[in-house]
Amino acid sequence: MPRLKRWALILGAAAAVAPAHAASSARLALQRQAVQVLILRADADSLAAAAALSFKQATSPSALELAVSAGELRPQSPVIGWLHLQLCVETPPCDFRDVATVLRWVDADNGASWLPILASAYKDRDWTEVDRVIADMAQAKRFDLYWNPLVVLLADALYKARGDLPRGLAGSDAERLDIAGEIAGEFVPSFGSLLESCRSAAAGTERRDACLKLSRIMQHGDAIAAQMAGFGIEKRLVAADSREGRAMNERRHALEWRVASAARADSAVLPWLRNARARKRLAQMRANARQEDVDVAILREHKVALEPTETHP
């Protein structure tokens, strides 16, 4: 099907999307109008942003189709590939195995692309496949959810389309950043299958060793959610009073301190400085792949300590 004709069909589907979550009907109506605007721009980032805005508004293939179109325009983009994978998982009968394989071609060092395959194996109680997948994940160099790149992509797409967006939606830099962060949160996957698979790993088994290795990779992941999941896995595998357990607890406590302290410092900005703050945050996200590194930048900006001063719990 010619791309323009496909987009025209998607546009019609997007206009008919019905609200499916608790946001107000007025907000959803504005989002549906924004989706149409982004589709008509027809570039990769706009189509990806349209797909993300359509996600979870209704059970509809339009969001997935938009992600496919965005990927065709920019096949080497890992963030668009990640978006495509998450939408595929949520849109049966999409074959997420093929999509995950494509993402691994694009970003072979990222172990997070295995999560849907692991979830499927765990659901089927295929323990041989669970062991294989966790072993493969543990060989990865990184565990990334592309949080910062996705927020930047969404905020930039909304900014470029700002002249055509409906009034009342994404009208300022601060609003665009807030919307981008809210939407990006929809694409944080569940770690339940991984946590449960590693919880049941017996001492001395290959799965336990792979889970422990993977947990430490995740603790350096690009998203706070992945880091906390990594700490959760290690906590299940090492004794709390061991040297490893105490060191892990200190690292987790330091991360929690940074996240909470950065949030407090960032929320204290004066109302008339919110747009300037949003522009600065996006610049920091462009320069840093990891959420934690942005939090560190915020703390340094406000001259707040990077480590907790109280006694560790």
Helices and strands as residue ranges (DSSP letters): H 3-15, H 25-41, H 44-54, H 62-73, H 78-89, H 96-106, G 111-114, H 115-123, H 127-138, H 147-160, H 173-184, G 185-187, H 192-199, H 206-218, H 224-237, H 243-267, G 271-273, H 274-287, H 291-301
